[in-house]
């Protein structure tokens, strides 16, 4: 794992462990928490133009989403950098630049 991501994950896990919250952090509950935080992130944009969200709250909610994502990866022994690079590689095949540049369609519609 990337040393920076590894240190960040360690800091997140240390924060959690100091509070004895690991007992609540099974994969199901982490996935639910991530989804709930993502909904709170979405709420910042509800009934507003895309650039009218409060940036401070945006940073806070995005951080919550990322914290739960990193914990979920950690609890399942997944290397965040590795899985993200693998997903980018897979998506580059699904969405080749020649077919997808400037187009917002699913790969099955290209």
N, C-alpha and C positions, 0 to 999 in steps of 0.2 A: 504494500500500500504506500502511496505517496506520503512522505514524512509529515507534511503539513496536515493532510487529512487524518493521518494516524494520530497526531497530537490533538487535533480538534476532537476526534472521536474519544480519545482518552479523557479530555477535559469534560466532555458531555457525560461520559460514564462515571467519572469521579464525582461530578455534581449530583448525579442521580444516586450513586451509592452512598454518599455522605448523608442523604436523606432517607435511606432505606426504601427507595421506591422500586427497586428491581422486582420486588414481589408483584408489582402491578404491571410490569412491562413484558407481558407475553406477546407473541406476534399478533394475535387477534386484537388485543387492546391497543397496541401501538399502531396498527393499521387503522383502527377506528379513530384514535386520537389524531392521526395524520389527516384523515378525511375530514374530521370536524374542524381542525385548524385550517384546512384548505377552504372549507365553507366560510369560515370567518374571513379569510383572505378575499374570497369572492364577494362577500358582503360589502367590502370597502368600495367596490365598483358599482354596486347595485344602484340603478337609477341615475348614474352619473356618466359623463363622457369618460373615455378610457384614460385621460390624463388628469382627472380631477380627484383622484384618491389622495388622502392624507399620507404623505410620504413617511412620516414617523410611524404611523400605524401600519403602513405597508411593510416597512422594515421589521416591525415587531411580529406581525402575523407570518411573514415569510420566514423569519427566524424560527418560529414555532414549527412550521411545516418541515423545515430542514432538520431541526433537532430531532423530531420524531422519525424522519426518514433515516437519519444517521443511526439512531438507536435501533430501528427495525433491521437495518443492514447488519449492525453489530450483533444483535441477538441471533441472527441467522447465519453468521459467519461469512457474510458477503463483503467483498472489497469494493467500496463505493467507486473508486476510480476505475477498477477493472470492469464492473458491470455497466458503468456509464459509457466507457469506451466501446464495449461490446455492443451496446444499444446504438451508439452512433454509427458503428460499422454496419450493423444490420439495417439501420434506417437509410444509410447512404446507398444501399442496394435497392431498397424499396422506393426511394425518392432520388433517382439520379438527377443531377443538375439539369441535364438537357430536357428532361420531361417535367420537372417540378419547379423550376426557377420562376418565381413570381406568381405561382399558382397555389391556391389554398384548397386543395382537394386531397382526399384520401388516396393512398397509393393504388387502391383497386380501381380508381376512377381516372388514373393518368393515361 
